[in-house]
Every structure is written in C-alpha cells, then in structure tokens.
C-alpha cells in the first residue's frame, strides 16, 4: 500500500471507529443533562486534557526526523497558546469550562478517577516508550483526526443543558477547528514515514489502541452517567462524585453499594493487558 493509500484508508477507519460513533456521544448530544452528569463527565475528561501534551513532547524528543519534530513543536505551541499567557493554555481553557458548570477552584482534583480514565493516560504513556511511530498514530489519527468528529456532540449536549457564556466553551470550539489543521500537519508526518509495511503497522496500531481506549472511556462514562445506556446500574463512582460536591442541589445521591475497584477496572478496561499497562506506568514514573 502506498503512503497516500494508507493515509486515506486510515482516515476511513478512524471515521468509522466505535470511539467516533459511540452511543455515549449521541446520548450526550441530546442534552437535558443534570449538573452532576456534566460534572462527572468533565472531571474525567479534564484528566485526559492535562496529559495530552506529554505525548507529542515525548514523540518530538524521540523521532529522528527533524521535520516531524518541527511539526510537533508547532502543535505544542498551539496547545500551550504561546506567546499568549498561560491562562490561555488548553488545560486553563478547560478549567474555565469547569468553573462555568459550577466547579469551585480545585474541586476538579477531588473527584475520583475511573479506571478507564487512568488506563487511557497510562496506555498513551506506554506507547511513547514503545515506539514513536505508534505514539504518532495515537496522537495524529487517534486524537487530531477523531476529535473534530466527536466534540460537536459534546458541545451540543452542553448547550442543550446549561446556558453558558460562549467563552466557557472555547476549549471545545477551538479543538473542532484547530485539530483539523493539526490533523493535516500530522498527515504530512505520516506520509513521510508510512513507506513500509512495518511502519504502517506501527502507525495503525497506535491509532487503533488510542481509539479503543477512547471507546472504553466513553463506555465507562455511559455506565456511570446514563442508566438507559448501561446494562447494569451506574454505581460507585457517581456516588463518590456526589459526596465530593455536596453543596450542589443538582446532584442526586444514589444508594447502591460501591463496586470493588478491581471489578470495575476489569469491566471498564477489558481491552487492555492490565499487567503490561501498570508495568508501563511504573516504568514511566521511574524514568
């Protein structure tokens, strides 16, 4: 397969992946979300946002290609919003959204992280250690190609649930447009390196693993936030969210027992090799 054929095929695979067409996104887009549901979603997604720049930073430090490094550095400048103030970095823009939906300062750090949330980050850190081409597949097709297809559903659901200042949604609107440009830039990198079957396999594996992790993330949020989409009652984590933020009248306490963490991890992260995942996490922390 030529590099152009490979990239075209991979774009089609991304557009049709369950992470992009997930029922969670369609349900979220309908709106009518209680504040506890918005808080639950946002507290988990924020963790993914905070870690994103670690992946292109790692790829840029490992790639032997100076042009790929330059393209990644340009993307990172956009993520950090330099030379503008740090208050406009992408995590800072997301915190603006968190405040708008009712989080007090720092409360976003008090909500427990779901196993699928931790797994998403650990999986991507693992890929940066394994292969820079695999990580490029995760960041390019897995993120920059997929996000403009997923985020309009999130914006629609938020706007159908709360009346917010448009500035509160800048993080989402920015990524719907900016990631199209980032995706084009990263496509150039893919075309430079998707010249052998081995390289194409590594890139596709990274995209697939990233999107599989995203699908598991959406599935876990579905279980926790939307009982009509879940085969089992949402339990445990959403109750903990309520207890972290008792001052908000929109949160509804639930009476179910908290599921054991390991059982929840098995259910939410069955797509992963758990031993490899946690070993990779420990290796990264020790590096």
C-alpha positions in Angstrom: 0.0 0.0 0.0 1.4 3.4 -0.9 1.6 6.1 1.8 -1.2 8.0 0.3 -3.4 4.9 0.1 -2.6 4.1 3.7 -3.5 7.5 5.0 -6.7 7.5 3.1 -7.7 4.1 4.4 -6.7 5.1 7.9 -8.9 8.2 7.8 -11.8 6.0 6.8 -11.1 3.6 9.7 -10.9 6.5 12.2 -14.2 8.0 11.0 -16.0 4.6 11.4 -14.4 3.6 14.7 -16.7 3.0 17.7 -15.0 5.8 19.6 -16.2 8.3 17.0 -19.7 6.8 16.5 -20.2 5.9 20.2 -23.8 5.8 21.7 -22.5 8.0 24.5 -21.8 10.8 22.2 -25.3 10.6 20.6 -27.0 10.5 24.0 -24.8 13.3 25.4 -25.7 15.5 22.4 -29.4 15.3 23.2 -28.8 17.4 26.3 -31.1 17.7 29.3 -28.1 16.7 31.4 -28.2 17.2 35.2 -25.4 19.1 36.7 -24.0 16.0 38.3 -23.8 14.4 34.9 -21.9 17.3 33.4 -19.6 17.4 36.5 -19.0 13.6 36.2 -18.1 13.8 32.5 -16.0 17.0 32.8 -13.9 15.8 35.8 -12.8 12.7 33.9 -12.2 14.4 30.5 -10.1 17.1 32.2 -7.6 14.5 33.3 -7.1 13.4 29.6 -6.7 17.1 28.6 -4.0 17.7 31.2 -1.8 14.8 30.0 -2.1 15.3 26.2 0.9 17.5 25.7 3.1 14.8 27.3 2.6 12.6 24.2 3.7 15.0 21.4 6.6 16.2 23.7 7.8 12.6 24.0 7.4 11.9 20.3 9.3 15.1 19.4 12.2 14.0 21.7 12.4 10.5 20.2 11.8 11.0 16.5 14.9 11.0 14.3 13.1 13.3 11.7 13.7 17.0 12.2 10.7 17.9 10.1 8.4 15.8 12.2 9.9 17.4 15.3 9.2 20.8 13.9 5.6 20.0 13.1 5.1 18.6 16.6 6.6 21.7 18.2 4.2 23.9 16.2 1.3 21.9 17.5 2.6 22.2 21.1 2.9 26.0 20.7 -0.8 26.0 19.9 -1.6 23.7 22.9 0.4 26.0 25.2 -1.1 29.0 23.4 2.3 30.7 23.4 3.2 33.5 23.1 -0.1 34.3 24.9 -0.5 34.0 28.6 -0.6 30.7 30.4 -4.2 31.5 31.3 -5.0 30.5 27.7 -3.3 27.1 27.6 -5.7 24.4 26.8 -5.9 23.0 30.3 -6.6 26.5 31.5 -9.4 26.9 28.9 -10.9 23.7 30.1 -10.8 24.9 33.7 -12.8 27.9 32.5 -15.4 25.5 31.4 -15.3 23.6 34.7 -15.8 26.8 36.6 -18.7 27.7 34.3 -20.6 24.5 35.1 -20.2 25.0 38.8 -16.8 23.6 40.0 -15.2 25.5 42.8 -11.4 26.2 42.5 -9.6 22.9 42.7 -12.7 20.7 43.1 -11.9 19.1 39.8 -9.0 17.4 41.5 -11.2 15.9 44.2 -13.3 13.6 42.1 -12.1 10.0 41.9 -10.7 8.9 38.5 -12.3 6.0 36.8 -10.1 3.0 35.9 -10.8 3.7 32.2 -9.6 7.3 32.7 -6.3 6.2 34.3 -6.0 3.5 31.7 -6.3 5.9 28.8 -3.4 8.0 30.1 -1.2 5.0 31.0 -1.8 3.4 27.7 -0.6 6.5 25.8 2.4 6.9 28.0 3.2 3.3 27.3 3.1 3.9 23.6 5.6 6.8 23.9 8.0 4.4 25.5 7.4 1.6 22.9 7.6 3.3 19.6 7.5 6.9 18.5 5.6 5.9 15.3 3.0 4.1 17.3 2.6 7.1 19.5 2.4 9.3 16.4 -0.5 7.1 15.2 -2.2 7.7 18.6 -1.7 11.5 18.6 -2.4 12.1 14.9 -5.2 9.7 13.7 -6.2 8.8 17.3 -6.6 12.3 18.5 -6.3 15.1 15.9 -8.4 13.3 13.3 -11.0 12.0 15.7 -11.6 15.0 18.0 -13.3 17.2 15.3 -15.8 14.4 14.7 -16.5 13.8 18.4 -16.5 17.2 20.0 -19.6 18.7 18.2 -21.7 16.1 20.1 -20.2 17.3 23.4 -20.8 21.0 22.6 -24.4 20.2 21.5 -25.1 18.4 24.8 -23.7 21.1 27.0 -25.5 23.9 25.1 -28.8 21.9 25.5 -28.3 21.5 29.2 -27.0 24.9 30.5 -27.0 28.4 29.3 -23.3 29.4 29.3 -21.2 32.3 28.2 -19.7 31.2 24.8 -16.2 31.8 26.3 -16.8 28.8 28.6 -16.8 26.6 25.5 -13.7 28.0 23.9 -11.7 24.8 24.6 -14.2 22.7 22.6 -14.8 25.1 19.8 -11.0 25.7 19.4 -10.4 21.9 19.0 -13.1 21.4 16.5 -11.3 23.8 14.2 -7.7 23.7 15.3 -7.4 20.0 15.3 -8.4 19.9 11.6 -5.2 21.9 10.9 -3.2 19.8 13.3 -4.5 16.7 11.6 -3.3 17.9 8.3 0.1 18.7 9.7 0.4 15.3 11.2 -0.7 13.7 8.0 2.4 15.1 6.4 4.4 13.3 9.1 2.6 10.1 8.3 3.2 10.4 4.6 6.9 10.8 5.3 7.1 7.6 7.3 4.3 5.3 6.1 6.6 3.9 3.5 7.0 0.3 4.7 4.6 -2.3 5.9 6.2 -2.3 9.3 5.9 1.5 9.7 2.2 1.3 8.6 1.5 -1.4 11.1 3.0 0.6 13.9 1.1 3.8 13.0 -2.2 1.9 12.6 -1.6 0.0 15.9 -1.2 3.3 17.7 -4.3 4.8 16.2 -6.3 1.7 17.0 -5.1 1.4 20.6 -5.8 5.1 21.2 -9.3 4.9 19.7 -10.0 1.6 21.6 -9.1 3.4 24.8 -11.4 6.3 23.9 -14.2 3.9 23.2 -13.7 2.3 26.6 -13.6 5.7 28.2 -17.0 6.6 26.6 -18.4 3.2 27.5 -17.5 3.7 31.1 -19.0 7.2 31.2 -22.1 5.7 29.7 -22.3 3.2 32.5 -21.8 5.8 35.1 -23.9 8.7 33.7 -26.7 7.1 31.7 -28.5 4.2 33.1 -30.6 3.8 29.9 -27.4 3.1 28.0 -25.9 0.8 30.6 -26.7 -2.9 31.0 -26.1 -2.6 34.8 -27.0 0.3 37.2 -24.5 3.1 37.4 -22.9 2.7 40.8 -19.9 3.6 43.0 -18.1 6.4 41.2 -21.1 8.7 40.7 -21.9 8.4 44.4 -18.4 9.4 45.2 -18.8 12.4 43.0 -21.9 13.5 44.9 -20.0 13.2 48.2 -17.2 15.4 46.9 -19.6 18.1 45.9 -22.5 18.0 48.3 -23.2 21.7 48.0 -24.8 21.4 44.6 -28.5 20.7 44.6 -28.5 19.2 41.2 -26.5 16.2 42.4 -28.7 13.2 43.4 -27.4 10.8 45.9 -27.5 7.1 44.9 -28.0 4.2 47.4 -26.1 1.5 45.5 -23.1 -0.1 47.0 -19.7 0.9 45.7 -18.3 -1.8 43.4 -14.9 -3.2 44.2 -12.2 -1.3 42.3 -10.7 -4.3 40.7 -14.0 -5.5 39.4 -14.7 -2.1 38.0 -11.2 -2.0 36.4 -11.8 -5.3 34.8 -15.2 -4.2 33.4 -14.0 -0.8 32.2 -10.6 -1.7 30.9 -11.0 -5.2 29.5 -9.5 -4.1 26.2 -6.1 -3.8 27.8 -3.4 -6.1 29.0 -3.6 -5.0 32.6 -0.2 -6.3 33.6 1.5 -4.5 30.7 -0.4 -1.4 31.4 0.5 -1.0 35.0 4.1 -2.1 34.4 4.4 0.6 31.8 3.0 3.2 34.2 5.6 2.2 36.8 8.4 2.4 34.2 7.3 5.8 33.1 7.2 7.1 36.7 10.7 5.8 37.3 12.1 7.2 34.1 
